[in-house]
Structure formats: structure tokens, C-alpha cells
Amino acid sequence: MADKEAEQFSGKWAVVTVHPSLPSRTEQIARARAWGVTESMLGRDDISAMILDDVSHVGRTTNWMGKLVERASFIEAMQRIQPEGDQVWFADPLCVGFSARLAQETITGLWDAGMQVYVHSLRYNGPALYVPGDDLTEFLESVSAAQNAAHQRANRARS
């Protein structure tokens, strides 16, 4: 594990969320590595470049940020540090937020820290990099569509 200050840190972070509706943990980590995320620490704050939350056993909730403890801690730490221009990787829109509201809250929190949000896979469109001030309307609509599709798959699996 490298030291972000001793070696040139790439400015690339990844938020990996484990949940049945999302790509597997292994798949998300492999894609994040391919994008250029490396494991390293940031001085005394001891922040890994790979943020991992396992919410695989959490049922439906309206308080996802309260369940995504590592994500919330990461955003809070970044708002203190203000790593201007650093990028945060997510596998797909549903990984940014299980709802449009959570996605908006996540992106706004990262933007407030001076960061950019990279989404690896958008429906039929490939990757996207969202910077402060971008209009998120289409993206948030894609989160809602992915959320509905995930609920439909879960309901069919129970039938």
C-alpha cells in the first residue's frame, strides 16, 4: 500500500458498494483497478483510495446514506481535505445511489469537496465524468430507471 503523499497519487478514488442489485464486489474492484485506482493511504487520515460498503443484507430503506457508513465518512473527510479535481469512480448509476435522491446527495457532497464523479457504465452510452455545475437531470432519470429495473428483477426472483 503506497502513501499518497510520498508517491504521486493519481487523484483517483473508487466507491464500491456491495448489494444484490449491483455488480459483484470483485467486478467493481476489477473495473476500478482498470480505471487506475490503486490502494494507498493519505497521511494521518488513513483513507484508502478504495471505499467499500457492504449493504447486501439491508432491506428497503429511505435512509441509505445512514447505511452507507464508509461512503458518508469518505465524503465528510473529503469535504475537510478539499482534494480539488480528484475523481471518484462508481461502476454504474445505481452504484452512485439506490435512488435519485441518494445519487444527488452523493454527487453534491463530492462536488462540495471539489471532486468530480466518474460513472463507468451508463446505459448504452459508456462512461461519463460529471463536474460541478453539470445538469444531472438525465443521469438522475437513469438512476430511477435502474432502481425500477432492480425492483422488478427482485420481485420476479421472489415469484
Secondary structure, DSSP 8 states (H G I E B T S, - for coil): -EETTTTT--SEEEEEEE-TTS--HHHHHHHHHHHT---EE-GGG---SEEEEE-TT--S-S-HHHH-HHHHHHHHHHHHH--TT-EEEESSHHHH-SSHHHHHHHHHHHHHTT-EEEEEEETTTEEEEE-TT---HHHHHHHHHHHHHHHHHHHHHH-
